[in-house]
């Protein structure tokens, strides 16, 4: 993008401390009840249909599947993602990729998909009178895809190109390395795309086997938001998705047991031809449904994000952001909080000049200790208000709502209403923040990954040591 | 240009290495990677770290500097799984104590269980709501003009979140040689200290209550916009009004921002993607008016003083030029608040120029600008654009909508892109140009609309040495367009335009912008329904007639290509069109 846009904050920039001369009013709680109700119906074959009907001319409809690369093994690692590509390539009634593409584009809609470690999603955005067409297309590709062998061969090159693209993005590489290190020996440690040799060898049989094992009714959620009618959608899904089996014949879970939910470890790839060091420092975070989920999210918000290009610069109220800006320690840093079913990751991703990397990591971990030992009541309260406001504002447009419904039904089995989110965030106390920060961020062995000119990157035991330096 | 080159080399290197990932045994031992891991146990005892095997895998510095290849990270990750023996000391024990501690101590319930007080809480809010809940359900857009000329446009919505923006009918089109770059700097100086608040106070308050706070400068409009909950709208309007009524433009902050502008200018000049459209604008409209870029040269930025910033604010940020736009808020309330904070701004000042006098400076020229890249490895580009009428013409003709439909029929995209159907995969430029010649990296139609003018064009970007072939392919596609275009394509384009408009307008920020930009550009607001109706009414004859007319006008062409590439200039283009007029008009 051209630089004639100044964004004041980073993507989801956050708060704290200092004077407060412009006073914000307190929340008007009445509106919490104004948001559309989520209606959920479970069909006989286990598929859950969930909708939030709102006003407008368009709707988002999607199928969310409790299936991603964690359901793979060494041999078929990459198949969930490969499947996501192949599912758009043709069915008996829509015989070619071209047929599906023209049908979607002729109605002015869009069709997209993604695969993550735990989930796959296929979703459409359409004008309201095309909701039935969207359900028809989704049900057809889910149940009748041909997975033509010739098209599978053609697709390998596309996926290899995608892999090359991913490998040229430092942040993608760092997070793949981080998973490989922190979750070594566990399916979470594998990449989503899989190794190139798998991309070259995944067969039609492997794809079909993966579908029949994983795309079962009990693991599917059809979610919709916008101009949709719940009852009509339930009726249509019941009819169109009738051939989906309730659950696989064998009762054993196809998901391998997690043997290691976190391993303190390190991977660094030194490449002095790169100008900047990219790294991640992470500790074990929390699972999707953890009671302290919102406490850790609050901590993530308090530590915040920063990058050189935002116009707020060093005036941000993030304590770490201010230090980094004043001392010139980084090009950017962000605080991430990634959840999985049984575990999670919490930490920082940073990009900096090779000579400042040790100071930057030291400051990051020092900030963790500050939060754990001496976070101020006022900063917790401010952060809570901010988190409530951003959480309530984030649902903009039907796509995000549709995705929120799908993800929460898969991870929590239920939908968190704005009221509940408000309640849960507002009851957090500074003691909770210290408790969670102390147990997760203090005296732990982190997983550390880095690429670039890492000559000055601190040795592991230094980093480890900074998690229990206790004199602030 | 250098940046582009570097990136390409880097990715090439990675892809080359990816092809042979199987040297694992050698690459791990003699290259610059270190791997070690340690069990996460005994986290209560800080000193028990005995499994440091770093030295075993960490090569000496001398071997580092002599290493010529870098193993690709993907092969590294697969190595970890192949060579499990490397990680002989990873833990098979289960989770660390710490997380269980958290679980046992947490006073909260897991998120899988509803909060015990939820029912009670919802009930108590329902009662609150009875008083304020039945507000006016008329969710139509409303416009009010205040006595000092400020226009307020808003649309109530069903959500508590609002988008609020302050839009000013000014921008680099209004700059003169004396203050070139002043609007770019004004954008950079937004959310800075005022008489009432320091910069940190403003930034931190906005951080607390808002999302997407941004300031945008462009040729014809200056924008400050933000998203907040309804309760904080008044705070925002106060901050906005201070920004234009009593900014301080502190010397030190100005200096920082001038430096930042110069850095932007440098990065602009090192990226063909951002530079070429700016040059196209200059070829089309010369150095003044719409031709002058929002980005000035370093010496121009350096000559901008505080006084020039104050002068620009005084001249242009006046009632008749200002629009305040908002979504998610009652119109009457918004008008009252705008009155409270903005009513002391005058309708205009003695030195405020009329928009007409400024627009008179913009004249379409057309022509060709060509330059060669610094090296043979730079991807060549070719952009052609035709002059067309501006947004203001909407009041008397449907042509703007026809042009949008035409753009959608031509469509186009990149050879490598993410996402599925819906981005114009079936459009003409994709099917007949991008997918036809794999050396083409990008080709798409664009339509940049200004108030009194617009540019309709196509850009093309290929791998080195292939530009000539690609232009030929594109030209034949363009010449045969009227003969080949089908009703299916027309209907698809119309439906896709409508769908995009309706989808985008459901985003509060886009709706807020759109209302304000229409009001600034054409003095009125067309509802989504009206716009969709106008798009529906576009016929095949309209599209063909407009296309024929556009193609016969004198184009503006920008070329980045080495001497080896055969390219087509604006004059060549006119000539080709004249020679193939029958083909173009579709008369056989």
Interface residues (C-beta under 8 A of the other chain):
Chain A: X2 X3 X4 X5 X6 X7 X8 X9 X13 X14 X15 X18 X19 X20 X21 X22 X23 X24 X25 X26 X27 X28 X29 X30 X31 X32 X33 X34 X35 X54 X55 X56 X57 X58 X74 X88 X98 X100 X101 X102 X104 X105 X106 X107 X108 X109 X110 X111 X112 X113 X125 X126 X127 X160 X161 X162 X163 X164 X165 X167 X168 X173 X176 X177 X180 X181 X184 X185 X189 X190 X191 X195 X196 X197 X226 X259 X260 X261 X262 X263 X264 X265 X266 X267 X268 X269 X270 X271 X272 X273 X274 X284 X286 X288 X289 X290 X291 X292 X293 X294 X295 X311 X312 X313 X315 X316 X317 X343 X382 X385 X386 X389 X390 X392 X393 X394 X395 X396 X397 X398 X412 X413 X414 X416 X417 X419 X420 X423 X424 X427 X432 X435 X436 X439 X440 X443 X444 X445 X451 X455 X459 X460 X461 X464 X468
Chain B: X7 X10 X11 X14 X15 X18 X19 X21 X32 X33 X34 X35 X36 X37 X38 X39 X40 X43 X44 X46 X49 X52 X54 X61 X64 X65 X70 X71 X72 X73 X74 X76 X77 X78 X80 X81 X84 X87 X90 X91 X92 X94 X95 X96 X98 X99 X101 X102 X103 X105 X106 X107 X108 X109 X110 X111 X112 X114 X115 X117 X118 X121 X122 X124 X125 X126 X128 X129 X132 X133 X139 X158 X159 X160 X161 X184 X187 X188 X190 X191 X197 X199 X200 X201 X202 X203 X204 X205 X206 X207 X208 X209 X210 X211 X212 X213 X214 X215 X216 X217 X218 X227 X228 X229 X230 X231 X232 X235 X238 X239 X256 X264 X267 X268 X274 X294 X295 X416 X418 X419 X420 X421 X422 X423 X424 X425 X426 X488 X491 X492 X495 X496 X497 X498 X499 X500 X502 X503 X506 X507 X508 X509 X528
